[in-house]
Amino acid sequence: MTAEEIFAGESENIEFKSEIPAKSEKYMKTVVAFANGKGGKLVFGVENGTWAVTGFSKEEVFQKMDAITNAIFDSCEPKITPNIAVQEIDGRAIIVVEIIPGMQRPYYIKSQGIMEGTYIRVAGTTRHAERYRVQELIMEGTNRSFDQMEREQTVSEEEIAAFCEKMYQHALKLAETDTAREQIQKVGKNQLLSWKLLVEHDGVYHPTNGYLLLNGDTAEFPDAAIQCAVFKGTVRDIFITRKEFTGAIYEQIEDAYNFVLQHIDLGSRIEGIGRQDYYELPVKTIREMISNAVCHRSYLTPGKIQVALFDDRLEVTSPGMLDSEITIEKMKSGLSKIRNRGIAAAFSYMNIVEAWGSGIPKMFREAKEYGLREPELIDMGSDFRINLYRKDAATDQNGVIDPKERDTDDTNDTKVESNDTNEEAILRILRTNPKATQKDVVEMLGVSLATVKRLMNSLQKAGKIKRKGSNRSGSWVVIDQKE
């Protein structure tokens, strides 16, 4: 590690310890959390908070490395083999323990057992994994999909035929051209078996979780719903209206999509010699945001999908952590990993989703074509959120709008520009609102509280901001570096 990396402080995948704890359990929680997630580094010999390099003497460092290796090997189940290196920083030896993402999840502290000893990383902290998260890790470790898990009840051939007919009719409804409609073939029980939405035993058919969700049998899935709301302003404070949609999950998508269309502005534009209706936000992107949330959410994680419309944005939040192999940058480039494989196959057949991985890049393209700020993808730890930002379109006296002509009268100086770095964005916020709290910055920036604390600490150390007055009633001063 470089000195710059150390002084940047702890993050989602880096944790510092000034000493090696006598009880290895104190750092073993982080070891298994890294193995259960995206991996990470434990750095011994650096004080957390101050990031002062305390280090170890050359005489003791190799003995301590052996002790760490043995403790990890003896304490964790399945076995974890760390990569350990010694590094010199400012003339002092530190120990860097790298844990790579594991393939045999869940990893846990052997003495605590699988339910009590499983830990995960959330927003840069190590937390005990809830029971539902342990179940998810078990499925990840065995390469299983929740929606393809078999249920005890049975379904008749008549019920299966009716299910397939509803899917076929929905596929026809969403097909964009007559040619596309003509190419749609009806599916039957064999196709459902191949998607693992059905399981057959001696001529008897059993539904899977995905079949029930698609059929609207959601009594055992109380959180399989979409909550929609319109808020006054830019925070979750005053409701204007709200509604919750239940039933078959693909019908929920249509209901939520239409809810959004009813509450955003609709104008017109001239195309050729005709006048066409034109919404303020790209409608395909709206549908894609909601469809992705339903298709890729965790149905084990408590919580309902939330579709919230504010004065400045459309916000779609889906329950469930991102897969350990997926990052925000990878998603922007088109990488996709399917969480619910059976549902995904059914959605593809019904024209709800297109080619895998194309949705996010398409959102960014459409937002740019509309002249909108770049959409925001936010990993919230246990949830995932997409923000699509609104902006009033310029209209003439007849209500005709042009997507490429946008109102430029924007007096909100606190707005975070899409090309801002996080530090620049914080400086912009504090210049306009010196009394902004760290929670205010989190809300405006859309990152974790831990990230904001780290960045503001870094800005203070760099002499770019300082605190005037008390923590409760004081304010921030942004220091002009040119002075």
ZAMARGU-4260 file (C-alpha; in steps of 0.2 Angstrom, whole numbers, plus 5000, padded with zeros to 4 digits):
<rodrens>
0) 5000/5000/5000 | 5005/5018/4997 | 5006/5031/5010 | 4992/5040/5000 | 4981/5025/5002
5) 4984/5024/5020 | 4980/5042/5023 | 4964/5041/5013 | 4957/5031/5028 | 4946/5015/5030
10) 4934/5011/5016 | 4923/4997/5011 | 4938/4985/5008 | 4951/4992/5019 | 4952/4991/5038
15) 4967/4997/5050 | 4973/4990/5066 | 4987/4998/5076 | 4990/4981/5085 | 4986/4963/5083
20) 4972/4959/5096 | 4976/4946/5109 | 4959/4939/5104 | 4959/4935/5086 | 4940/4935/5085
25) 4941/4954/5086 | 4948/4954/5068 | 4941/4937/5062 | 4924/4945/5059 | 4931/4956/5046
30) 4941/4942/5038 | 4925/4932/5035 | 4916/4948/5030 | 4929/4951/5016 | 4928/4933/5011
35) 4909/4934/5010 | 4909/4950/5000 | 4921/4958/4988 | 4937/4954/4997 | 4948/4967/5006
40) 4964/4971/5016 | 4967/4971/5034 | 4982/4982/5038 | 4991/4979/5055 | 5002/4993/5061
45) 4992/5008/5056 | 4981/5017/5069 | 4963/5020/5063 | 4957/5037/5064 | 4974/5046/5064
50) 4981/5034/5051 | 4998/5035/5060 | 5010/5022/5056 | 5015/5013/5072 | 5022/4998/5063
55) 5032/4983/5070 | 5050/4979/5073 | 5059/4968/5061 | 5062/4956/5074 | 5044/4953/5078
60) 5035/4956/5061 | 5037/4938/5054 | 5032/4930/5070 | 5016/4940/5070 | 5013/4936/5052
65) 5013/4917/5056 | 5002/4920/5071 | 4989/4929/5060 | 4990/4916/5046 | 4987/4902/5059
70) 4973/4911/5068 | 4964/4913/5051 | 4966/4895/5046 | 4961/4888/5062 | 4946/4900/5066
75) 4936/4901/5049 | 4925/4888/5040 | 4927/4885/5026 | 4946/4887/5027 | 4952/4904/5021
80) 4970/4906/5015 | 4976/4924/5016 | 4989/4933/5006 | 5001/4941/5019 | 5014/4953/5015
85) 5026/4965/5025 | 5028/4982/5019 | 5039/4997/5024 | 5031/5014/5026 | 5041/5028/5033
90) 5054/5016/5039 | 5042/5006/5049 | 5036/4988/5045 | 5017/4985/5043 | 5008/4969/5039
95) 4995/4969/5025 | 4983/4954/5025 | 4973/4952/5009 | 4957/4942/5009 | 4951/4937/4992
100) 4932/4934/4988 | 4928/4916/4993 | 4919/4904/4982 | 4912/4893/4996 | 4900/4905/5005
105) 4895/4908/5018 | 4912/4909/5028 | 4910/4910/5047 | 4919/4910/5063 | 4919/4891/5067
110) 4917/4893/5086 | 4901/4904/5084 | 4892/4893/5071 | 4885/4897/5054 | 4871/4908/5060
115) 4880/4918/5073 | 4897/4918/5066 | 4893/4925/5048 | 4898/4943/5045 | 4897/4954/5030
120) 4903/4972/5025 | 4890/4986/5024 | 4896/5004/5020 | 4914/5001/5026 | 4909/4992/5042
125) 4908/4974/5048 | 4891/4968/5053 | 4883/4952/5059 | 4873/4944/5044 | 4855/4943/5047
130) 4847/4926/5044 | 4840/4930/5027 | 4858/4936/5021 | 4865/4919/5027 | 4852/4911/5016
135) 4857/4921/5002 | 4876/4917/5004 | 4871/4899/5005 | 4863/4900/4988 | 4877/4910/4981
140) 4889/4896/4987 | 4879/4882/4979 | 4875/4892/4963 | 4856/4892/4966 | 4843/4905/4963
145) 4829/4908/4975 | 4816/4910/4962 | 4820/4892/4956 | 4817/4884/4973 | 4804/4871/4973
150) 4788/4872/4983 | 4777/4858/4991 | 4761/4863/4983 | 4756/4856/4966 | 4748/4864/4950
155) 4737/4856/4938 | 4740/4856/4919 | 4725/4867/4917 | 4732/4880/4929 | 4749/4879/4920
160) 4740/4882/4903 | 4731/4897/4910 | 4748/4904/4917 | 4756/4902/4900 | 4742/4910/4891
165) 4743/4926/4902 | 4762/4927/4899 | 4759/4925/4880 | 4746/4939/4880 | 4758/4950/4890
170) 4771/4947/4877 | 4760/4952/4863 | 4755/4968/4873 | 4773/4974/4874 | 4779/4969/4857
175) 4783/4985/4848 | 4779/4980/4830 | 4767/4968/4821 | 4782/4958/4815 | 4788/4956/4833
180) 4770/4950/4838 | 4770/4937/4824 | 4786/4930/4830 | 4780/4926/4847 | 4777/4908/4851
185) 4766/4902/4865 | 4776/4893/4879 | 4771/4877/4888 | 4775/4867/4903 | 4791/4861/4895
190) 4798/4878/4893 | 4793/4882/4911 | 4802/4866/4917 | 4818/4872/4907 | 4817/4889/4916
195) 4815/4880/4932 | 4798/4889/4936 | 4791/4871/4937 | 4798/4855/4944 | 4791/4838/4939
200) 4790/4822/4950 | 4782/4807/4943 | 4770/4817/4932 | 4766/4829/4946 | 4770/4847/4944
205) 4777/4858/4958 | 4779/4877/4956 | 4794/4886/4961 | 4795/4903/4970 | 4797/4911/4953
210) 4781/4903/4947 | 4771/4909/4962 | 4778/4927/4960 | 4774/4928/4942 | 4756/4921/4945
215) 4752/4933/4959 | 4752/4920/4973 | 4762/4931/4984 | 4754/4927/5001 | 4771/4920/5007
220) 4780/4934/5000 | 4773/4950/5009 | 4787/4961/5003 | 4784/4957/4985 | 4776/4973/4981
225) 4780/4990/4974 | 4777/5006/4984 | 4775/5022/4974 | 4774/5039/4981 | 4775/5057/4975
230) 4784/5069/4987 | 4784/5088/4988 | 4801/5095/4987 | 4817/5084/4986 | 4817/5074/5002
235) 4805/5061/5010 | 4795/5073/5020 | 4778/5078/5013 | 4768/5065/5004 | 4757/5072/4989
240) 4751/5054/4985 | 4756/5036/4987 | 4750/5019/4982 | 4756/5001/4984 | 4754/4988/4970
245) 4753/4969/4973 | 4749/4954/4962 | 4758/4946/4948 | 4775/4955/4948 | 4775/4959/4929
250) 4758/4967/4932 | 4766/4977/4946 | 4778/4984/4934 | 4764/4991/4923 | 4755/4998/4937
255) 4771/5007/4944 | 4776/5013/4927 | 4758/5020/4924 | 4759/5029/4941 | 4775/5038/4936
260) 4768/5043/4919 | 4752/5050/4928 | 4763/5061/4939 | 4776/5068/4927 | 4774/5082/4914
265) 4767/5078/4897 | 4770/5090/4883 | 4771/5088/4864 | 4784/5090/4850 | 4783/5092/4831
270) 4789/5077/4822 | 4787/5079/4803 | 4770/5087/4800 | 4763/5079/4816 | 4762/5083/4834
275) 4767/5069/4846 | 4765/5068/4865 | 4782/5069/4874 | 4785/5065/4892 | 4798/5075/4902
280) 4808/5059/4906 | 4812/5045/4894 | 4798/5032/4896 | 4809/5017/4891 | 4821/5022/4905
285) 4807/5023/4917 | 4801/5006/4913 | 4818/4999/4913 | 4822/5005/4930 | 4806/4997/4937
290) 4808/4981/4928 | 4826/4979/4933 | 4821/4982/4951 | 4808/4968/4951 | 4819/4956/4941
295) 4835/4958/4951 | 4829/4962/4968 | 4832/4950/4983 | 4816/4942/4988 | 4824/4936/5004
300) 4829/4953/5009 | 4815/4962/5019 | 4808/4977/5011 | 4797/4982/4996 | 4803/4991/4980
305) 4801/5009/4981 | 4797/5021/4967 | 4798/5039/4973 | 4795/5055/4963 | 4803/5071/4969
310) 4803/5088/4962 | 4821/5085/4955 | 4822/5066/4952 | 4814/5049/4950 | 4821/5037/4963
315) 4819/5018/4962 | 4826/5008/4976 | 4827/4989/4976 | 4831/4978/4992 | 4846/4967/4991
320) 4865/4969/4991 | 4874/4970/4974 | 4883/4954/4970 | 4901/4953/4975 | 4907/4953/4957
325) 4897/4968/4952 | 4903/4986/4954 | 4894/5002/4949 | 4908/5005/4935 | 4905/4987/4929
330) 4886/4990/4928 | 4889/5006/4918 | 4899/4997/4905 | 4885/4984/4903 | 4890/4970/4915
335) 4875/4961/4922 | 4873/4946/4934 | 4856/4938/4935 | 4850/4935/4953 | 4833/4927/4948
340) 4836/4917/4933 | 4818/4909/4931 | 4810/4926/4932 | 4823/4934/4921 | 4819/4921/4907
345) 4801/4924/4909 | 4803/4943/4908 | 4814/4941/4892 | 4800/4931/4884 | 4787/4944/4889
350) 4797/4958/4881 | 4799/4966/4898 | 4818/4966/4897 | 4829/4966/4882 | 4847/4959/4880
355) 4856/4957/4897 | 4868/4971/4902 | 4861/4983/4889 | 4848/4992/4901 | 4860/5003/4911
360) 4871/5009/4897 | 4854/5013/4887 | 4848/5023/4902 | 4863/5034/4902 | 4862/5036/4883
365) 4843/5041/4884 | 4846/5053/4898 | 4860/5062/4888 | 4849/5063/4873 | 4835/5071/4884
370) 4848/5084/4890 | 4847/5077/4908 | 4860/5075/4921 | 4868/5058/4921 | 4858/5045/4931
375) 4865/5040/4948 | 4868/5022/4953 | 4870/5020/4972 | 4876/5005/4981 | 4867/5008/4998
380) 4874/4992/5006 | 4858/4982/5009 | 4849/4991/4995 | 4852/4997/4977 | 4845/5014/4970
385) 4845/5022/4953 | 4841/5041/4952 | 4835/5048/4936 | 4835/5067/4937 | 4822/5079/4931
390) 4823/5095/4922 | 4810/5106/4915 | 4809/5106/4896 | 4808/5123/4886 | 4790/5125/4879
395) 4782/5137/4867 | 4765/5146/4869 | 4757/5130/4862 | 4765/5118/4874 | 4777/5111/4861
400) 4793/5106/4869 | 4810/5101/4862 | 4820/5088/4871 | 4837/5096/4867 | 4831/5114/4872
405) 4831/5115/4891 | 4828/5129/4903 | 4844/5136/4909 | 4837/5147/4923 | 4843/5137/4938
410) 4846/5146/4954 | 4850/5131/4964 | 4868/5133/4967 | 4870/5118/4978 | 4866/5106/4964
415) 4880/5093/4962 | 4886/5093/4944 | 4888/5076/4936 | 4906/5079/4932 | 4910/5084/4950
420) 4922/5073/4960 | 4915/5069/4977 | 4927/5081/4985 | 4922/5095/4973 | 4904/5091/4976
425) 4906/5093/4995 | 4915/5110/4993 | 4901/5116/4982 | 4888/5111/4995 | 4897/5119/5009
430) 4900/5135/5000 | 4882/5137/4998 | 4876/5130/5014 | 4889/5132/5027 | 4878/5124/5041
435) 4875/5108/5031 | 4877/5093/5042 | 4886/5077/5036 | 4869/5069/5034 | 4864/5083/5023
440) 4879/5080/5012 | 4875/5061/5012 | 4857/5065/5006 | 4863/5077/4992 | 4878/5067/4987
445) 4870/5050/4987 | 4885/5041/4995 | 4887/5033/5012 | 4890/5042/5029 | 4907/5033/5031
450) 4912/5040/5014 | 4907/5058/5018 | 4916/5057/5035 | 4932/5051/5027 | 4931/5064/5013
455) 4927/5079/5025 | 4941/5073/5036 | 4953/5073/5021 | 4947/5090/5016 | 4951/5097/5034
460) 4968/5089/5034 | 4972/5097/5017 | 4967/5114/5023 | 4952/5116/5011 | 4939/5117/5025
465) 4938/5121/5043 | 4925/5121/5057 | 4920/5137/5065 | 4911/5136/5081 | 4904/5120/5090
470) 4898/5104/5081 | 4880/5108/5086 | 4878/5126/5081 | 4894/5130/5071 | 4897/5131/5052
475) 4909/5126/5039 | 4921/5138/5031 | 4928/5133/5013 | 4946/5140/5012 | 4951/5147/4995
480) 4967/5139/4990 | 4972/5155/4980 | 4972/5166/4995
</rodrens>
